[in-house]
Amino acid sequence: MQQSFSRREVFKTAAACFGVQAASAGSVKRLRWEPKVAENIHDLEDSTLRWLAQLGLKWVDLHGAEMVDRDKKGWWSLEDVRAVQQRCRQFGLEIAVITVPVAWQMRPMLGAPGRDEDIERIARSIRAVGEAGIPVFQYRWSPDFYWGPEMGYKRVAGRGGASYIAFDFELVKDKPPFEKIGPISYQELLDRLIYFLGPILGAAEKAGVKLALHPKDPPQPVVRGVARLLTNLDQIEKFLDLSPSPAHGFTLCLGTVAEMGVDVIEAIRRIGRRGRIHHVHFRNVRGRVPQYVETFIDEGDTDMLAAMRALKEVGYSHALVSDHTPGMSGDLPGGKMGRSFSHGYIRALIQAVNAEG
């Protein structure tokens, strides 16, 4: 005798065949979105790694990557990279991002003799990073990589007497170029970057590694005769247009993008829809160039809840770090108190956007 089945019974039967329980109306389970919440660190001391583990983090952005090159040869071997991986794993941590030392890029950025050898050493390091299974390789294109008054930075008092970093272009607008760097035009810096990217992108593609360029902070178009490449959203998109390679990407530093005077939420959507955000620095600022202040995560100009929503909307899946924060009374090395505050806030924002559905 032929049996008839209702659509509900058919669904139950099919679900059972695949080992899945049929969800009752109103109880559909939503997939949880969660980026790789991490922190950029400059050492592998027990106190640093234990702090990350106690915050509940599982991922690391190894920013102080000079330590990886144990015998100071100028590149990373597979053994070098695996050694720092094992060190992190002692605390239940995995490396999600590794950042190349700026010193290794100086000759390529300056177009100086010896740049081809340096580029090959960096490509060799990328191959080791890929073989070790680290997904993202971050780099900068900032020959004037300074963070003091010589670059226009100063300290100002913030809430409760916290120490904030502020940028004021007035402090350096009339200062001469740096003696060791000299003036560098936008086109010179761009041409050198394109020259660098040829072999570096090829190495990254073959290694299965994604590249992430961090924009120059501060994003003032020219400081002391040195131009910046990425000071607005159009320039960022033109940079991404240099190559269709999925390895070619960008570090979206919310602070730096906000300092540009750009709509941060729109930037996340425009770049994120292209699948080119390979790393995120989730921090806040107040103001824009030529003057701004780096604030705590909850008091800057950017709506950080809207920013987290936008990251979820574009399906961002790579690492997200708090980055630098104001200094606090009785702070620990590396600004651990301010960063801990940021991570609690970040964790709450991720829970909030997931609760919204």
C-alpha positions as CSV (number, residue, x, y, z in Angstrom):
1,M,0.0,0.0,0.0
2,Q,1.4,3.4,-0.9
3,Q,2.1,5.7,2.0
4,S,1.8,9.5,1.9
5,F,4.1,11.8,3.9
6,S,3.6,15.3,4.9
7,R,6.3,17.9,4.2
8,R,7.1,18.0,7.9
9,E,7.7,14.3,8.0
10,V,9.9,14.4,4.9
11,F,12.0,17.2,6.5
12,K,12.3,15.1,9.7
13,T,13.4,12.0,7.8
14,A,15.9,13.9,5.7
15,A,17.3,15.6,8.8
16,A,17.7,12.2,10.5
17,C,19.6,10.8,7.5
18,F,22.2,13.5,8.0
19,G,22.3,13.2,11.7
20,V,20.6,16.6,12.3
21,Q,17.6,17.3,14.6
22,A,14.8,19.2,13.1
23,A,14.5,22.6,14.8
24,S,11.2,23.6,16.1
25,A,9.6,26.9,15.0
26,G,11.3,29.8,16.7
27,S,14.4,27.9,17.8
28,V,16.5,28.1,14.6
29,K,20.1,28.1,15.7
30,R,22.1,31.0,14.3
31,L,25.8,30.6,13.4
32,R,27.9,32.6,15.8
33,W,30.3,35.1,14.2
34,E,33.6,35.6,15.8
35,P,36.8,37.0,14.4
36,K,40.2,35.9,15.7
37,V,40.4,38.2,18.7
38,A,44.1,38.7,19.3
39,E,46.6,41.2,20.6
40,N,49.9,42.5,19.1
41,I,52.8,41.7,21.4
42,H,56.5,42.6,21.3
43,D,57.8,39.8,23.6
44,L,57.2,36.2,24.5
45,E,57.7,36.6,28.3
46,D,55.7,34.3,30.6
47,S,53.9,37.4,32.0
48,T,52.8,38.6,28.5
49,L,51.6,35.2,27.3
50,R,49.9,34.4,30.6
51,W,48.1,37.8,30.4
52,L,46.7,36.9,27.0
53,A,45.6,33.5,28.1
54,Q,43.9,35.0,31.2
55,L,42.0,37.4,29.0
56,G,40.6,34.3,27.1
57,L,42.5,35.1,23.9
58,K,43.5,32.3,21.6
59,W,45.4,34.3,19.0
60,V,48.5,36.5,18.8
61,D,49.8,39.2,16.4
62,L,53.6,38.8,16.8
63,H,54.6,42.4,16.4
64,G,58.0,42.3,17.9
65,A,59.1,39.8,15.2
66,E,62.8,40.7,15.4
67,M,63.0,38.0,18.1
68,V,62.0,35.3,15.6
69,D,65.3,35.6,13.8
70,R,67.3,33.9,16.5
71,D,70.7,34.2,14.9
72,K,70.3,37.6,13.3
73,K,70.7,36.4,9.7
74,G,68.1,38.9,8.3
75,W,65.3,36.4,7.5
76,W,63.1,33.7,9.1
77,S,63.7,30.1,8.7
78,L,60.9,27.5,9.2
79,E,62.7,26.5,12.4
80,D,62.7,30.1,13.6
81,V,58.9,30.4,13.0
82,R,58.1,27.0,14.6
83,A,60.1,27.9,17.7
84,V,57.9,30.9,18.4
85,Q,54.8,29.0,17.6
86,Q,55.7,26.4,20.1
87,R,56.4,29.0,22.7
88,C,52.9,30.5,22.2
89,R,51.3,27.1,22.3
90,Q,52.6,26.6,25.8
91,F,49.9,29.1,26.8
92,G,47.2,27.8,24.4
93,L,47.9,30.5,21.9
94,E,48.3,30.4,18.1
95,I,50.0,33.1,15.9
96,A,47.4,34.6,13.6
97,V,49.5,37.5,12.2
98,I,53.3,38.1,12.1
99,T,54.7,41.5,11.3
100,V,58.0,42.0,9.4
101,P,60.5,44.2,11.1
102,V,60.5,47.7,9.5
103,A,64.3,47.6,9.4
104,W,64.2,44.8,6.9
105,Q,62.2,47.0,4.5
106,M,64.3,50.2,4.8
107,R,66.4,49.7,1.6
108,P,63.3,48.7,-0.5
109,M,61.4,51.7,0.9
110,L,64.3,54.1,0.1
111,G,65.1,52.5,-3.2
112,A,68.7,51.9,-2.0
113,P,71.3,49.5,-3.2
114,G,70.8,46.1,-1.8
115,R,67.0,46.2,-1.9
116,D,66.7,43.2,-4.2
117,E,68.6,41.0,-1.6
118,D,66.3,42.3,1.2
119,I,63.2,41.6,-0.9
120,E,64.4,38.0,-1.5
121,R,65.0,37.6,2.3
122,I,61.5,38.8,3.0
123,A,60.1,36.5,0.4
124,R,62.0,33.6,1.9
125,S,60.5,34.6,5.3
126,I,57.0,34.5,3.8
127,R,57.6,31.0,2.5
128,A,58.6,29.9,6.1
129,V,55.5,31.6,7.5
130,G,53.3,29.8,5.0
131,E,54.9,26.5,5.7
132,A,54.3,27.0,9.4
133,G,50.6,27.7,8.7
134,I,50.5,31.3,9.9
135,P,47.8,32.9,7.7
136,V,48.7,36.7,7.6
137,F,51.9,38.6,7.1
138,Q,51.7,42.3,8.0
139,Y,54.0,44.9,6.7
140,R,54.3,48.7,6.6
141,W,55.6,51.2,4.0
142,S,56.8,53.9,6.4
143,P,60.5,54.8,6.1
144,D,59.9,57.5,8.8
145,F,58.7,55.0,11.4
146,Y,59.0,57.3,14.5
147,W,56.6,57.7,17.4
148,G,58.0,60.7,19.4
149,P,58.0,64.5,19.2
150,E,60.2,64.3,16.0
151,M,57.0,63.1,14.3
152,G,54.6,65.6,16.0
153,Y,53.4,63.4,18.8
154,K,53.0,64.6,22.4
155,R,51.4,63.4,25.6
156,V,48.2,65.0,27.0
157,A,46.1,64.3,30.1
158,G,42.9,62.4,29.6
159,R,40.1,61.2,31.9
160,G,41.2,60.5,35.4
161,G,44.7,61.7,34.6
162,A,45.3,58.9,32.0
163,S,48.1,59.7,29.5
164,Y,46.9,60.1,25.9
165,I,49.0,60.2,22.8
166,A,48.1,63.2,20.6
167,F,49.3,64.3,17.2
168,D,49.7,68.0,16.3
169,F,51.1,68.8,12.8
170,E,51.9,72.3,14.0
171,L,54.8,70.8,16.0
172,V,56.6,69.6,12.8
173,K,55.2,71.4,9.8
174,D,58.4,73.6,9.5
175,K,61.0,71.0,10.4
176,P,63.4,69.8,7.7
177,P,63.5,66.2,6.3
178,F,65.1,63.5,8.3
179,E,68.8,63.4,7.5
180,K,69.0,59.6,6.9
181,I,65.8,59.6,4.8
182,G,65.5,62.9,2.9
183,P,62.4,64.0,1.1
184,I,60.4,61.3,-0.7
185,S,57.5,62.1,-3.1
186,Y,54.3,60.2,-3.3
187,Q,55.2,58.8,-6.7
188,E,58.6,57.7,-5.6
189,L,57.2,55.8,-2.6
190,L,54.4,54.2,-4.7
191,D,56.9,53.1,-7.4
192,R,59.1,51.5,-4.8
193,L,56.1,49.7,-3.3
194,I,55.0,48.4,-6.7
195,Y,58.6,47.1,-7.3
196,F,58.5,45.4,-3.8
197,L,55.1,43.8,-4.3
198,G,56.0,42.0,-7.5
199,P,58.1,39.2,-5.9
200,I,56.5,39.5,-2.5
201,L,52.9,38.9,-3.8
202,G,54.2,36.0,-5.8
203,A,55.8,34.4,-2.7
204,A,52.7,35.0,-0.7
205,E,50.4,33.4,-3.3
206,K,52.5,30.3,-3.5
207,A,52.8,30.1,0.3
208,G,49.1,30.5,0.9
209,V,49.7,33.7,3.0
210,K,47.7,36.9,3.0
211,L,49.5,40.2,3.0
212,A,48.3,43.1,5.1
213,L,49.7,46.6,4.6
214,H,49.2,48.9,7.6
215,P,48.7,52.5,6.6
216,K,51.0,55.2,7.8
217,D,50.1,56.8,11.1
218,P,49.7,59.8,11.2
219,P,47.9,59.9,7.8
220,Q,49.1,63.5,7.2
221,P,49.8,63.7,3.4
222,V,53.4,64.9,4.0
223,V,55.4,65.1,7.2
224,R,59.0,66.5,7.1
225,G,59.2,65.9,3.3
226,V,58.1,62.3,3.3
227,A,54.8,61.6,1.6
228,R,52.2,59.0,2.8
229,L,50.5,56.7,0.3
230,L,47.2,55.9,2.0
231,T,45.6,59.0,3.5
232,N,42.1,58.6,2.2
233,L,39.7,55.9,1.1
234,D,40.2,56.5,-2.6
235,Q,43.9,56.0,-2.2
236,I,43.3,52.8,-0.2
237,E,41.1,51.4,-3.0
238,K,43.7,52.4,-5.7
239,F,46.3,50.5,-3.7
240,L,44.0,47.4,-3.6
241,D,43.5,47.8,-7.4
242,L,47.3,47.3,-7.9
243,S,46.7,43.5,-8.0
244,P,43.7,41.2,-8.2
245,S,45.5,38.6,-6.1
246,P,43.5,37.4,-3.1
247,A,46.8,37.6,-1.2
248,H,46.9,41.4,-1.7
249,G,45.2,43.2,1.2
250,F,45.1,45.8,3.9
251,T,45.2,46.2,7.7
252,L,42.2,48.2,8.6
253,C,43.3,50.3,11.6
254,L,40.1,52.0,12.7
255,G,42.2,54.7,14.5
256,T,44.3,55.6,11.4
257,V,41.2,55.5,9.1
258,A,39.3,57.8,11.5
259,E,42.3,60.1,11.6
260,M,42.0,60.5,7.8
261,G,38.5,62.0,8.4
262,V,37.0,59.0,6.6
263,D,33.7,57.4,7.5
264,V,35.0,54.3,9.2
265,I,31.8,52.3,8.8
266,E,31.7,53.0,5.1
267,A,35.4,52.1,4.8
268,I,34.7,48.7,6.4
269,R,31.9,48.1,4.0
270,R,33.7,49.2,0.9
271,I,37.0,47.4,1.6
272,G,35.3,44.4,3.3
273,R,33.0,43.6,0.4
274,R,36.1,43.2,-1.7
275,G,37.5,40.6,0.8
276,R,40.6,42.6,1.2
277,I,40.6,43.4,5.0
278,H,43.3,40.9,6.2
279,H,43.8,42.4,9.7
280,V,42.0,44.8,12.0
281,H,43.3,47.2,14.7
282,F,40.2,48.0,16.7
283,R,40.9,51.4,18.4
284,N,39.3,54.8,18.7
285,V,40.5,58.4,18.3
286,R,39.0,61.9,18.7
287,G,39.7,64.4,15.9
288,R,41.5,64.0,12.5
289,V,44.7,65.3,10.9
290,P,46.2,67.8,11.4
291,Q,45.3,67.3,15.1
292,Y,43.8,64.3,16.9
293,V,44.0,62.4,20.2
294,E,44.2,58.6,20.7
295,T,41.4,57.8,23.3
296,F,40.1,54.9,25.2
297,I,38.0,52.6,23.0
298,D,34.7,54.0,24.4
299,E,35.2,57.7,24.0
300,G,36.4,58.5,20.5
301,D,34.5,59.7,17.4
302,T,33.8,56.2,16.0
303,D,30.7,54.3,16.9
304,M,32.5,51.1,17.8
305,L,29.3,49.0,18.0
306,A,28.4,50.1,14.4
307,A,32.0,49.2,13.4
308,M,31.6,45.7,14.8
309,R,28.3,45.3,13.1
310,A,29.9,46.3,9.8
311,L,32.7,43.8,10.3
312,K,30.1,41.1,10.9
313,E,28.1,42.2,7.9
314,V,31.1,41.8,5.5
315,G,31.9,38.4,7.1
316,Y,35.4,39.4,8.4
317,S,37.2,36.3,9.7
318,H,40.8,37.3,10.3
319,A,42.5,38.7,13.4
320,L,41.3,41.7,15.4
321,V,43.5,43.4,18.0
322,S,42.9,46.3,20.4
323,D,46.2,48.0,19.5
324,H,47.6,50.8,21.6
325,T,45.6,52.5,24.3
326,P,46.1,55.4,26.8
327,G,48.6,54.9,29.7
328,M,47.0,54.3,33.1
329,S,48.3,54.9,36.6
330,G,50.1,51.8,37.9
331,D,50.1,50.3,34.4
332,L,52.0,47.2,33.4
333,P,54.5,46.9,30.6
334,G,53.0,47.2,27.1
335,G,49.9,49.1,28.3
336,K,48.3,45.9,29.6
337,M,45.7,47.7,31.7
338,G,44.3,49.8,28.9
339,R,44.4,46.9,26.5
340,S,42.6,44.7,29.0
341,F,39.8,47.3,29.2
342,S,39.7,47.3,25.4
343,H,39.4,43.6,25.3
344,G,36.4,43.5,27.7
345,Y,34.7,46.1,25.5
346,I,35.5,44.2,22.3
347,R,34.2,40.9,23.8
348,A,31.0,42.7,24.8
349,L,30.5,44.2,21.3
350,I,30.9,40.8,19.6
351,Q,28.3,39.3,22.0
352,A,26.0,42.3,21.2
353,V,26.2,41.9,17.4
354,N,25.6,38.2,17.7
355,A,22.6,38.7,19.9
356,E,21.1,41.0,17.2
357,G,21.0,38.0,14.9
